[in-house]
Amino acid sequence: VKSARAMKRAVAYLQPFMEAEKLASGTVSQGKGRIVLATVKGDVHDIGKNIVGVVLGCNSYEVIDLGVMVSGDRILQTAIDERADIVGLSGLITPSLDEMVSVAQEMERRHMKLPLLIGGATTSRQHTAVKVAPEFSGTTVHVLDASRVVDVVSSLLSGERRSAYDEENRAQQQRLREQYSARREHPLLSYEDAFANRPKI
């Protein structure tokens, strides 16, 4: 927690300098795309999201950060109103995972086609593939950490690379779903049975 606070203060200190540099270089108006970021309803974790926002901002993407405890309806309405190119959801605690599923379901209900990014400490490629992606016919991508977000976003917004990236992402998610189903069909042994099978040296 202390290191997270230090990181947040460091980012807050650096932001004015980065904004001034962008103004001086004239890159402010040359945005590569617009991304709406939010920590989902019920969660106040925003360290990772803030870092993602800074990384994207430094790479000339326009970031609309809605903060923490943001309802799905507000996230999606903002994406529509601001004509966003991508929606990014963040969360730390386990209930956030269910809220992300709800947002994906609402995107499907509204027939939205924007790519959906999933990130946060409790999220995973498997959870995204098994729980979130099936609820939304658009592209759903798990972003492992802030250092990967630029590659993901640039691929999703590239006219040349998007199709191949989306196809590869969907194939990987399908493999993860199949692995998950196989594990459910062949459940783990009980502790007692596994202990009885231990190597006897």
N, C-alpha and C positions, 0 to 999 in steps of 0.2 A: 504493500500500500504506500509506503514511504517513497519507493522508487517511482511509482506511478504518479504520485503528487509532484515529485521533482521533474519528471518528464513533462507533465502538464504545464508547470511553471516555465520550463525551458521553451516549450513550443509557444506559449503566450508571449514570451520575451522576443522570440525570433520573428513572429508574424509581422509586426510593423515594418521590420527591415525588409522582409521578403516582399511585402506590398509596395514599399517604396521603390525597391529594385524593379518590380514589374512595371510600375508607373514610369520610371526613368527609361526603361528599355522599350516601352510601348507595347508590351505583350498582353496587357489587360484585355484589350478588345479582340485578341486573336485566340479566343477560347477554342479548344478542340472538341468540347462537348459539355453537356450540363448534367450533373449528377446530384440527385437528392439523397442525402444521408440522414439516418435517424436511428436512435436507440428505441427499440419498440416499447410499447405500453407495459408498465410493470417493472421496468428496469432503469436504473440510473447510471449504469456503467458507460463511460464515454471516452476513456483514455485511448483505447485502440481506434475508435471512430475518429477522434480528433487527429490522431497521427495520420490515418488514411486521408482525411481531409487536407492536411498540410501537404502530404506527398502528392496528391492529385493537383492541388493548387500550384505547387512548384513545377508541375509539368503542364501548366497552361489549361487545366480543366476548370470549369466553373463549378464550384461546390455550393450547394444550398444545404446547410446543416441545420436541421430542425431541432437538435438538442436531444434531451432524454425524455422518457415517459410519453412518447408520441403515439397517438392512436393510429391504427391502420388507415382509417378514413382520412385523417389529416395528411398522412404521408402520401397517399395516392392522389388526393385532390390537389396537393401542392405539385406533384409530378405532372398532373394534367394542366394546371394553371400556368406553370412555369415552362411547359413544353420540354420537360426533362428527357434526356436520352437513356438514362439508367436510374434504377432505384436500388439503394444499398441499405440493408438492415443490419443492425448490430445488437448484440446482447451478451450478457455474461451469465445470468442465472438460468437454471433449467426451465422455469416457466416461459422464458423468452422464446424457447424453441417452439412451443405451442402457438405463441403469438405470431411467429414468423409463418407458420403453416396457415394461420387465419388470414394473414396479409396475402399470401399466395392464392388462397381460395377467392379472396375478394378481387384480386387482379384478374383471375379467370372469369369471375362473374361479370366484371366490367369490360371484358374482352380487351384488356390491355395487352400490348405486345412488347412492352419495354423489358429489357433484360433485368433480372432480379439477382442482386449480389447478396450473399449470406456470409456474415462474419461474426467473430466473437469467440471467447474462450471455450464455451461449452458446445459450440457448433463443430461439425465435422463433415468431411466429404460424404460419409455414410449416411448421417442423419439427413443431409441435404438431398441425397439421392433417394432415400427410402421414404422420407416423410414430406419434404417440401416440394421437390420437383414433380412428383405425380399429380399434385394439386393445381399445377399451372402449366399450360401448354406452351408458354413462351420459354425463353432460355433462363435457366436457374443455375448459378455458378457459386460454388463455395470458394471463398478467398481465404487462404490459409493465414496470411498475415499482411501487414501494410506494405512490405517490400514487394509483394506480388501483384498489388492492385493495379499498377500502371500497365503491366503486360496484359492483364485480364481486360481492363477497360479499353486499351488500344485495340486489342483483338476484336472485341465486341462492336467497336465503332468503325472498324475498318471494312470498307466495301469489299476488299479483296480477301481478307482473312476470316471474316465473320462466319461465313457458311461452313468452312472447314473446321474452325474452332468449335462452333456449336455442335457439329456432327460428332467430333471427337469427345466433347464433354458429355453429350447424351449417351454415347456408347460406353463411356467409363461409368456413368451413373447406372446404366442398365446392368453392367457387370457387378457393381456393388449391390444392386437389388437382388441379383441372382445369388450372390454369396450370402447375403442376409437370409434369403429364403432357405438356402441349403442348410444353414446353421439351425434354423427353426425346425426344419424337418428332421434333423439329427441332433436332438438336444444333448447338452453336456451330461456326463454321468453325475450322479450324486457324489457328495464329498466322500461318503463311506465307500462307495464302489471304486472311486478313483484312488482312495487311500489303500484299498485292498490290492490294487494293481501296481503299487509302487515298486520300484526296483529293490530287490532284496540282496543286499551286499554282505 
